[in-house]
Structures are given as C-alpha cells and as structure tokens.
Amino acid sequence: MMASTAIQAFASQYSLYSNFIISIVGIISNVINLLVFVQLKPFRENRCGFYLIVESVSDLVDVTFILIITIVSLVYGDESLNYSLLWCRIRYITFQTGTLTTFSMICFAAIDQYCSTNYRLSLRQFCNLKLARYLVLTSVCLWFVHSLIFGLFADVNPTVGCYISNSVWIRYGTYFFYPILYGFLPIALASLFSILAYRNVRRIIRRQIPIERRRFDRQITAMVLIRVGWFVTVSIPYTSYRVYSINVSTKQVDALRSAIERLIQVIFYSIINTNYALNFYIFLISSSRYRRQVKYIFKKKYWRQIKCLCCLGDNQVRPENTMMSDANIDLD
C-alpha cells in the first residue's frame, strides 16, 4: 500500500512538472514557427508551408490546453481532473482532435513535398494550394466529429481514472484506431513519402528549376524529414501503451499495478507531448537556412518595428527601401 502511494505521488509530481515545462517550451516553439512561416513569403505561398502553419496552430492549441490542465491540477489537485467525467471527455475530444490534425498535417506535408519535387509534371500540378485548403478543412472537421463520438463513450473509474467503457469502441480502439489510424498508418505514410521526397530532391539538380526554388525545396524537405523522424520516434511508445491500456479490465487492477501503470502512462504521455512542443527546435537544428530566416525575421522585422515604436519622436529621414524583400534574403 505504501509503495503504491509513493509511486502515485511520484507520478503526479512528474506529470505536473513535465507538463508545465513541455507546455511552456511548446508555446514558445509554435509561436516562433508561426511568426516565421506567416511573415516569410516562400513559406506563406507554399503548400507544404501551409501544412506546417496549420500544424503549428494545432500544436499551439494542444500545448496551451496542457498548460491549462497543469495549472488547474496544481490549484485543485489531480483528483479534480482524473476523476471528473467532464474533464475526461474534454481531454479526449481536445487532444484527440489536435493529435489527429497534427498527424494529418505531417502526412500531408510529406506527400506534398514528394509531389512537388517529382519529375512528373502531372503530380506537381495536382498538388495545389486549393487542394491543400480543402484537405485541411476536411480533416479538421472529420477528426473533430470522430473525437466527439469517441469522447462521449469516455468514463471515469476510481482505480484507473479516465477510460473508454463501451465494448464496441474498445474493440474499435484495439484493432483499428490506436494500432492503425493513430499508429501504423500515419507513421508509414509520413516515413515513406518523406524518404521519397528526399530522394527526389537529391535528383532535382537535373531539372531546369530556379536556384532559389531548388534551395527552398531542399530546405523544406530536410525539415519535413527530420520532423517525421521525431514524430515516429515519440509516437511508437505511447501508441503501444494505449493499445494495452484500453484492453485492461478495470475490475482486475490492484492498487500497486494501477500505480505502476499510472507512472508508465505519464512518462509515455510526456514523450508524445514533445511531438507538439519541439518543432521549432527540430527545424532549427535540421536547417542552417531556417536559422538565418529566424534571425532575419527577429532582427530585421520585429526588432526594427520595436525600435520604431520606441522612437516615435525621431523625425530623421530614412530611405524607404532599406528592408530586403523576403524573396531576396541571403539564405544560402
């Protein structure tokens, strides 16, 4: 009994601190990504860049909700969340919608990058910004409805907390949702098309493409490839645990086993949450060109605007065309 209590206490503390750190880091990460992607024309007018923007918005919603849950848990205690039916269903709906949207954007970005770098003109023309907007709208609506139905079958148990109680949805989660839709399918699609896109980019020099476009294709392909690699790494442990946990009979779980499973759950949960929090840092590491773009945005645009706001009384005459256009930034 004392061992289970100690494990539960450690799991609660670990969950609290890890969620707080991840949410703060994630908010900073996704806000910076949005500032860069929205401000720079190459990203703003590119389909893959559009998918990355939507993914950043989805990830920002997820990490913000994690921060809210952490603060509520800190103020009112874990019991207010773990054993509240309302919170249980809200968490299922919100996180599942955000997670599936993020997974979809990763897959769409990898597939789009494969098509846009393919030597076949028909494939390059098939993927356009109108199609990208349609896919995003359709996927977000689909995942919200799916998560809403899923959340309606969520229940709470004094021993294991929040869980799915309906036998039909348990079978659905066991045999399709977690292993296929939440696990193998996005991992396989993202991995396959990111590798194919990387292979296309290595051969892109043979095509008559402007050098700036060629460099951007190489950059965004490298960013998507590293992003997919991290996504695969952190998704496998949590997906495996969810398949196991959804099949556990709540009537046969003793206190010690429940405490151990709770600890495993919060560890895997913190790992999967880094998928929504570390995008900016992954892009920063994977692309020297992206590092220059971030530096340009903050030094040449935002810092200049701050200086202008702080020096409103300065009436010195300056040339208007001092700021470089996005297309002519030296990002080689």
Residue pairs with C-beta under 8 A, 6 or more apart in sequence:
1 255
3 256
3 259
4 255
4 256
4 258
4 259
5 259
7 256
7 259
7 260
7 262
7 263
8 259
8 262
10 263
11 259
11 262
11 263
11 265
11 266
12 78
14 263
14 266
14 267
14 270
15 73
15 78
15 266
15 269
15 270
16 70
16 73
16 74
18 266
18 270
18 273
19 66
19 67
19 69
19 70
19 270
19 273
20 67
20 70
22 63
22 66
22 270
22 273
22 274
22 277
23 63
23 64
23 66
23 67
23 70
23 277
24 67
25 277
25 278
26 59
26 60
26 62
26 63
26 66
26 273
26 276
26 277
26 278
27 60
27 63
27 64
27 67
28 280
29 59
29 277
29 278
29 279
29 280
29 281
30 56
30 57
30 59
30 60
30 63
30 276
30 277
30 279
30 280
31 60
32 280
32 294
33 52
33 56
33 279
33 280
33 283
34 53
34 56
34 57
34 60
35 297
35 302
36 43
36 290
36 293
36 294
36 297
37 43
37 44
37 49
37 52
37 53
37 56
38 44
38 53
39 297
39 301
39 326
40 293
40 297
40 326
41 325
41 326
41 327
42 49
42 216
42 326
42 327
43 49
43 52
43 53
44 50
44 53
45 129
46 216
46 220
47 112
47 116
47 127
47 128
47 129
47 131
47 132
48 109
48 112
48 113
48 116
48 220
48 224
49 220
50 129
50 132
50 133
50 136
51 105
51 108
51 109
51 112
51 132
51 136
52 105
52 109
52 223
54 101
54 105
54 136
55 101
55 102
55 105
55 106
55 109
55 279
56 279
58 98
58 101
58 102
58 105
58 276
59 98
59 102
59 276
59 277
59 279
61 94
61 98
62 94
62 95
62 98
62 99
62 102
62 273
62 276
63 273
63 276
63 277
65 94
65 95
65 98
66 273
69 81
69 87
69 91
72 80
72 81
73 80
73 81
80 87
81 87
81 91
82 156
82 161
82 162
83 156
83 158
83 161
84 156
85 154
85 155
85 156
87 162
88 154
88 155
88 156
88 161
88 162
89 151
89 152
89 154
90 151
91 162
92 147
92 150
92 151
92 154
92 162
93 144
93 147
93 148
93 150
93 151
94 147
96 143
96 146
96 147
96 150
96 151
97 140
97 143
97 144
97 147
98 276
99 182
99 276
100 139
100 143
100 146
100 147
100 181
100 182
101 139
101 140
101 143
102 275
102 276
103 182
103 186
103 190
103 231
104 135
104 139
104 143
104 186
105 136
106 186
106 190
106 224
106 227
106 228
106 231
107 186
107 189
107 190
107 193
108 132
108 135
108 136
108 139
109 224
109 227
110 189
110 190
110 192
110 193
110 194
110 197
110 224
110 228
111 127
111 189
111 193
112 127
112 132
113 193
113 194
113 197
113 217
113 220
113 221
113 224
114 193
114 194
114 196
114 197
114 200
115 123
115 124
115 126
115 127
116 124
116 127
116 217
117 197
117 200
117 201
117 204
117 217
117 221
118 124
118 200
119 200
119 203
119 207
150 164
150 169
150 177
153 164
153 165
153 166
153 169
154 162
154 163
154 164
154 165
155 162
155 163
155 164
155 165
156 162
156 163
157 163
157 250
159 250
159 253
159 255
159 258
160 248
160 250
160 253
160 258
160 261
161 262
163 245
163 246
163 250
164 170
164 173
164 246
170 246
170 247
173 242
173 243
173 246
174 243
174 246
174 247
178 239
178 242
178 243
178 246
179 239
179 243
182 239
182 242
183 235
183 236
183 239
183 240
183 243
186 231
186 235
187 231
187 232
187 235
187 236
190 228
190 231
190 232
191 228
191 232
194 221
194 224
194 225
194 228
195 225
197 221
197 224
197 225
198 221
198 222
198 225
200 221
201 217
201 218
201 221
204 214
204 217
204 218
205 214
209 217
212 327
215 289
215 331
215 332
219 287
219 289
219 290
219 331
222 286
222 287
223 282
223 283
223 286
223 287
223 290
225 286
226 282
226 283
226 285
226 286
227 279
227 282
227 283
227 286
230 274
230 275
230 278
230 282
231 275
234 271
234 272
234 274
234 275
235 272
235 275
237 268
237 271
237 272
238 268
238 269
238 271
238 272
241 264
241 265
241 268
245 261
245 265
248 261
253 261
283 290
284 290
284 291
284 294
289 331
289 332
292 329
292 330
292 331
293 329
293 331
296 329
296 331
300 323
300 324
301 323
304 323
